[in-house]
Amino acid sequence: MRVRLPPLPQRNKLLRNLNAAGTFKFLKEIYYVPPNMSYYYTYILESLKDKSLYIGYTSNLKNRFQSHNSGKNKATKPHIPYKLIHFEGFLNRVDAKRREEYLKSGWGIKSIKTMLEKYLKTI
């Protein structure tokens, strides 16, 4: 497969749009999210009591973390207190839920061990 480069004047224009980090300056416009849009989070908690992991998703990460540590959640109450060790943000609830389901699967556990390898070695 051959890749065609744009003609020289267009190439020069593209290169002028690069910032010091080598990324395009106009990308910050693409990633702007209006304040009325909400994020959904997939998160991983580590129990400080027995080092077990809990994976979940929510639209309000701060409140959800506080409810886990206050014992309001049946599944996490025996293992409190918790520490937030990883989270990912999504613009769509279904995407966050799918990511949670994946992380709870066998391949997802392997992914977690790879992503957090340095951290998990320190505990």
C-alpha positions as CSV (number, residue, x, y, z in Angstrom):
1,M,0.0,0.0,0.0
2,R,1.4,3.4,-1.0
3,V,0.9,6.5,1.1
4,R,0.5,9.7,-0.9
5,L,1.8,12.9,0.7
6,P,0.0,16.2,0.0
7,P,1.7,18.6,-2.4
8,L,4.5,20.7,-1.0
9,P,2.5,23.9,-0.3
10,Q,-0.1,21.9,1.7
11,R,2.7,20.0,3.6
12,N,4.3,23.2,4.6
13,K,1.0,24.6,5.9
14,L,0.5,21.4,8.0
15,L,4.0,21.7,9.4
16,R,3.4,25.3,10.5
17,N,0.4,24.0,12.6
18,L,2.7,21.8,14.7
19,N,3.4,23.0,18.2
20,A,6.6,22.3,20.2
21,A,5.5,18.9,21.3
22,G,5.0,17.8,17.7
23,T,1.2,17.7,17.9
24,F,-1.2,19.8,15.9
25,K,-2.2,23.1,17.5
26,F,-5.8,22.8,16.2
27,L,-6.4,19.5,18.2
28,K,-7.2,21.4,21.4
29,E,-10.4,22.7,19.7
30,I,-11.5,19.1,18.9
31,Y,-11.1,17.9,22.5
32,Y,-13.0,20.8,24.1
33,V,-16.1,19.5,25.9
34,P,-18.9,22.0,26.8
35,P,-19.7,22.3,30.5
36,N,-23.3,21.0,30.0
37,M,-21.9,17.6,28.8
38,S,-21.3,15.0,31.4
39,Y,-18.5,12.4,31.7
40,Y,-18.8,8.8,32.7
41,Y,-16.0,7.1,34.5
42,T,-14.7,3.6,34.7
43,Y,-12.5,3.2,37.8
44,I,-10.4,0.8,39.8
45,L,-10.2,0.9,43.6
46,E,-7.7,-0.9,45.7
47,S,-8.6,-2.0,49.2
48,L,-6.0,-0.7,51.8
49,K,-7.2,-3.5,54.1
50,D,-6.5,-6.6,51.9
51,K,-5.2,-5.2,48.6
52,S,-8.2,-6.5,46.6
53,L,-9.3,-4.6,43.5
54,Y,-12.8,-3.3,42.7
55,I,-13.9,-2.2,39.3
56,G,-16.9,0.0,38.6
57,Y,-18.4,2.9,36.5
58,T,-20.2,6.0,37.5
59,S,-21.2,9.5,36.3
60,N,-20.0,11.1,39.6
61,L,-16.6,9.7,40.6
62,K,-16.1,11.8,43.7
63,N,-19.5,10.8,45.3
64,R,-19.1,7.2,44.2
65,F,-15.7,7.0,45.8
66,Q,-17.0,8.5,49.1
67,S,-20.0,6.0,49.1
68,H,-17.5,3.1,48.7
69,N,-15.4,4.3,51.6
70,S,-18.4,5.1,53.9
71,G,-19.7,1.5,53.6
72,K,-22.9,2.3,51.7
73,N,-22.0,-0.3,49.1
74,K,-22.6,-4.0,50.1
75,A,-19.9,-5.4,47.8
76,T,-17.1,-3.1,49.1
77,K,-18.1,-2.6,52.7
78,P,-16.0,-5.6,54.1
79,H,-12.9,-4.2,52.4
80,I,-12.9,-0.5,53.3
81,P,-10.9,1.8,53.2
82,Y,-10.2,2.1,49.4
83,K,-7.8,4.1,47.3
84,L,-8.5,5.2,43.8
85,I,-5.7,3.8,41.6
86,H,-7.0,4.3,38.1
87,F,-9.9,5.9,36.2
88,E,-10.9,6.6,32.6
89,G,-13.3,9.2,31.3
90,F,-16.0,8.6,28.6
91,L,-18.6,10.9,27.0
92,N,-21.0,8.0,26.6
93,R,-22.4,5.8,29.4
94,V,-22.5,2.7,27.3
95,D,-18.8,3.0,26.5
96,A,-18.0,3.3,30.2
97,K,-20.1,0.3,31.0
98,R,-18.5,-1.8,28.2
99,R,-15.0,-0.8,29.5
100,E,-16.0,-1.9,33.0
101,E,-17.2,-5.2,31.7
102,Y,-14.0,-5.7,29.7
103,L,-11.8,-4.9,32.7
104,K,-13.7,-7.5,34.8
105,S,-13.1,-10.2,32.1
106,G,-10.0,-12.4,32.0
107,W,-8.4,-10.3,29.3
108,G,-9.3,-7.2,31.2
109,I,-7.5,-8.4,34.3
110,K,-4.4,-9.1,32.2
111,S,-4.7,-5.5,30.8
112,I,-4.9,-4.1,34.3
113,K,-1.8,-6.0,35.4
114,T,0.0,-4.6,32.3
115,M,-1.3,-1.0,32.7
116,L,-0.5,-0.8,36.4
117,E,2.5,-3.1,36.4
118,K,4.8,-0.6,38.2
119,Y,2.2,0.4,40.8
120,L,1.2,-3.2,41.5
121,K,4.8,-4.2,42.1
122,T,5.1,-1.6,44.9
123,I,2.3,-3.0,46.9
